[in-house]
Amino acid sequence: MKLYPVMINLEGKKAVVVGGGTVALRKVRDLLECGAMVTVIAPEIHPDIDSLAASHVSNLIIERRHYRSGDCDGAMLVFSATDNESVNREVYAEAAGKNILVNAVDDPPNCSFFMPSWFNRNGLVVSVSTSGISPSLSARIRRDIEKNIPADIEDALSALKQARMLLREDNDFADLSSDRRGKILKQIVLDDDLFGELVDSFKNDSVKKMLLKLKTADA
């Protein structure tokens, strides 16, 4: 099975979670963190989901009842976080029939997508998947990768974000073509010394000065 990896912008989009236990809680937390409008459907709800509802009045709805046909309407993503295979099949059939992406936790036959093991470091998103074969192995590999991410990665990403913004929006770089802007950013990322200099420049509020130097050298 060939899978197509993608990062989805869920800001303001509806996501449905069927189930109200600890697995559902993890899904709800991640979805809220990504800005989704979340609906949870289950007869019994984990107390921590109720606590989240108190602090997310505008984007978390709880329906204390069993799943029923039509609950997937309008959703971009659906999660079936139950241990009931019959419910998983019902949710999958509805979502798939409406071309809505659906994931049934630990139930690959009732999934149209699989959740990777992932982490986010200030915009650096790293995800690992075994195509639903072994979530535990995905988590192990993800932890190994996470341990090797540089401690200053947040500063590095912030520096690159500022550099890209300056190259695109500052008048001193308005004469540069898109290709030349891309060349400068690529040059920084591929050269360890320049990359370190960019991070230092960010900390010293002198990113523009560094970019002007590179612009001159590239002319």
N, C-alpha and C positions, 0 to 999 in steps of 0.2 A: 504494500500500500504506500503510495506516494502522497505526502502531505505538503501543503503550501503554507509556509510560516508567514504570519502577518501580525502587526501591532494595530489594535483597534482603538480609535478615539471614542470613548463612551460618555464623554461630557454631555450631560443633558439627555442621554438616550435611555430608553426603558430596558431594564433587565429584570427577569423573573427568576426567583429562586423557589423551587417547590421542595419543602422540607424545612424543619425548624430546629434541628439539632446542632451539634458542635461542628459538623462539616458545613452545614448551611451558614453558620456563624462566620466561618473563615471566608466563605464566598461573599457574604454580605459586606464584611469589613473591606475586602479588596475592591469590590465594586463601588462602594461609597468613596473610597480613597481616590478612585479614578473618575469620580464625578457623575456616576450613573444614577438614574432615577430607579430605585429598587422596589420591587413588590415581592413580599415573602408570603407564601401560601402554605399553611400547615395547621392542623388542629391543635398542636402543642408547640409552643415557642420557647426557645432557650431564653433564660432571663437576660442574658447579655444582649440579645437581639432587641428585647424590649428597651434596654438601656440605650442602645444606639438610636432607637426610634425617638426617644426623648430629646436627643441632641441633633437629630436630622429630621426635623418635622416636615421639611419641604421636599425631601427626596427619599424617604423610606416609608412605605405603606405595608402594614401587616394585615393579612386576611386570615383570621383564625377559623379555618375550615379545611375540608379536603379539596384536593385539586378537582377541577371540572373543566369540561370542554369550553374553549374560548379564553382561558386564562393566559394563553400565549399571545393573544392579539396585541399588535403594536410593539412587540419586544424586538430588540436587536439580538439579544442573547437570552437563552434560557438554561438554567441549571436545575437538574433533578437530583437533589441531595437527599434521597431517601434510601432505605434498604428494602424497598418494595419493588421487585422487578416488574410487577404488573403496572404499577404507577409509572415507572420509567418507560415502559413500552407505550403507554397512553400519551405521555408527554412528548416522547420522541415522534410518535405518529402525527400528532397535531403540529408540532413545530416544523418537522420536515415537510409536511404537506403545505405549509405556508412559507417555505423557504427561509425559516428562521434557524439560526445556528443553535444547536442544543448539545449539552454535555450532561450525561448521566454518570455520576461519580462512581468509579470502580465498576462500570458496566459498559465496556467498549461497544457491544453490538447496538446499544441505544444512544450512540454519540455520533454527531456529525463533525465534532471537533474535540480535540483533547487538550486539557490544560497542562502546560509545561510546569516544571519547577522553576521559579524565577525570583529575581530580586531587582530592586531599583535603587540606584545610588545617584540621586540628584539628576535624573534624566538618562543615566546609563542603565539600560534595561537588558539584563542577561537572562535568557530562558533556555532550558534544557528539556528535551522530550525524547521518550523512547517509543513514541507513537502509540501510547496506551499500554505497552507491554509490561513495564515495570516502573511505576511512579516512585518507588523507593530508590531505585538506581538513579533516576533523574535527580532526585533530591540529593543523593550522595555526590554526584558529579557537580551539581550546582554549588554545594557547600565547598567543594574543593576549589572551584573557580573563584568563589567569593573570597576565600582566604588569600588569594593571590592578587586581588585588586589593590592597586596602590592606595595608601592612606590618604593621599592628597587628590584623589580622583575628582572630588567635588570642586576643588579649586581649579583643576585642569578643565573640567567641563564648563565652569563659569567663565574661565578665560577664553575658551574657544567660542562660547556663545557671544561674548562681548566683541571678540575679534571679527566674527562673522557679521554682527550687526553694524560695526563700524565700517567694514568694507562695503556693505550694501547701502548704508544710509548716510554716512558722513560725506560732506561735500568735498573733502580733500581726496576722496577715492572715487568721485563720480566719473572720472575719465577712464577708469578701469573697466575692461570688458568682463563679462561673467567668467570667461575662461581664465583671465588673469587673476581674478579674485580667488577662483578655485585653485589655481596653481599655488598661490601664496599660502592658502590654508593647508593644502596638501604638503607643501614644503615644510611647514611647521610641524605637522603631525608625524612626518616620516623621519625627521631629524631630532634625535634625543636632546641635543644641546639647545636647539631652537625651541623645542617643546618646553624644556626647563626654563628657558629665558622668558617664554610667554607667561608661564605660571608666576614667575617672579615679577614680571611686569604688571600682571593683574593685581598682585598683592601691593604693589607700589603705585598703582593707578597710572601706569605709563604704557598701556597696551597700544594706544594710538601712536606713540613715539616709535615703538618697535615696528609697527606695521608700516609707518612712513619710511623707515630705514629699509625694510624689505622691498617696498615699492620702488624706491630709488635704485636699489641693487638689481631689481628685475627689469628696469627700464632699458 
